[in-house]
Amino acid sequence: MFGRTILVLLLLWTQDAVRSLRLVELRVPTHEPEGGMALLGCQYDLEGDTLYSVKWYKDGREFYRFVPKNDPPVYYFQTPGVNVEIGRSSNTVVALVNLTQESAGHYRCEVSGEAPSFATVYRQKYINIHLLPKGGPRVIGLKEQYNLDDLVVANCTLPPSRPKAHLKWLVNDKPAPSSYILGPWYRVSAERPDAAETFLQLSFFATTSDFVNGAIKLKCQATIAPLYQRETESTHYISLPFSMAAHPPEAKEIRDIASSVENTLATIIVPIMMLILM
């Protein structure tokens, strides 16, 4: 009976100890660009306990430790892909700079209370590191003007990226029909074997329905969610004969021109007839 009482008391004490420390929020970005920076936030509530340490791990390997009783309280462990800016880091925030492909991984914040319980809580999130393209999509192969039934062919190319980009063609601000699209294709970059260029071709025969007010607008969009979205847009006109392309005169103008011609002829012919009769 005595042993059972002790066991119950120990269980209640352990539960109280666990409840005394709570990890409120883990703020870790899910996507960041290569070469950029990331702020890792770890908000906790001691609820009466005393802080013993805050530790950060990447893929199970400790790289940052904050112990308030130590002098200095911060210690940084060298870890591949993890570059900590100590001046901007504290017990609740860790600043990572110069992110690389190796920086991707699971990041865990672990908060521990003081003795005798050393209650510990933790949470983790994964960070993806993207290599964003240098510049926007490039379109080649288009002409300024097109005749009806002309073959319109254009290639949209995006510089190397990781992950592969999503390209999309739009015709007059509407997604191009699937029958107009060829691709996408990918080519591994010679400079960055971990990245690839993306290609998407647009090909169709121009019809009257493709031209709005005598023009067709083509757009290539490139997306790497959620960090990158760029587009390239161009407008191309239908090729028409000069007489059709020029603004036709109104009916009143036509009558005025005819009347002027008649008066001019009368001015010339009447004197000639009088000379003949004489």
Order of alpha helices (4+ residues) and beta strands (2+ residues): alpha-beta-beta-beta-beta-beta-beta-beta-beta-beta-beta-beta-beta-beta-beta-beta-beta-beta-beta-alpha-alpha
